[in-house]
Amino acid sequence: MAISKATVKRYRKSPAVTDYREFPDRGHSLTVDSGWREVAETVLTWLKEHAL
């Protein structure tokens, strides 16, 4: 998690559109583990909010 947070901190200084979200009690396979729909909905909402 420390590496992810450090990466986000660096990207915030760039023109890139970035964000950081945590999904408690989830492993690294966010898109195939149980609860993947919540992750997918969060991503789709974020993409729409940023017109991406």
C-alpha positions as CSV (number, residue, x, y, z in Angstrom):
1,M,0.0,0.0,0.0
2,A,2.9,2.4,0.7
3,I,4.1,2.1,-2.9
4,S,0.7,2.8,-4.3
5,K,0.3,5.9,-2.1
6,A,3.7,7.2,-3.1
7,T,2.9,6.7,-6.7
8,V,-0.4,8.6,-6.4
9,K,1.5,11.4,-4.7
10,R,3.9,11.7,-7.6
11,Y,1.1,11.6,-10.2
12,R,-0.8,14.4,-8.4
13,K,2.0,16.7,-9.5
14,S,1.5,15.7,-13.2
15,P,-1.3,16.6,-15.6
16,A,-2.5,13.0,-15.4
17,V,-6.0,12.3,-14.1
18,T,-5.5,10.1,-11.0
19,D,-7.3,9.0,-7.9
20,Y,-6.7,6.5,-5.1
21,R,-9.4,4.2,-3.8
22,E,-9.1,1.4,-1.3
23,F,-11.4,-1.6,-1.1
24,P,-11.1,-3.0,2.4
25,D,-10.8,-6.8,2.8
26,R,-10.0,-7.3,-0.8
27,G,-7.0,-9.1,-2.4
28,H,-5.1,-8.2,-5.5
29,S,-7.6,-9.9,-7.8
30,L,-10.2,-7.1,-7.5
31,T,-11.9,-7.9,-10.7
32,V,-12.4,-11.6,-10.2
33,D,-12.9,-11.9,-6.4
34,S,-16.3,-11.7,-4.7
35,G,-17.4,-8.1,-4.7
36,W,-16.0,-7.4,-8.2
37,R,-19.2,-5.6,-9.2
38,E,-18.6,-2.9,-6.6
39,V,-15.1,-2.4,-8.0
40,A,-16.4,-2.3,-11.6
41,E,-19.1,0.2,-10.7
42,T,-16.6,2.4,-8.9
43,V,-14.3,2.4,-11.9
44,L,-17.2,3.1,-14.4
45,T,-18.5,6.0,-12.2
46,W,-15.0,7.4,-12.0
47,L,-14.5,7.2,-15.8
48,K,-17.8,9.0,-16.4
49,E,-17.1,11.7,-13.9
50,H,-13.8,12.4,-15.7
51,A,-15.2,12.1,-19.2
52,L,-12.8,9.3,-20.0
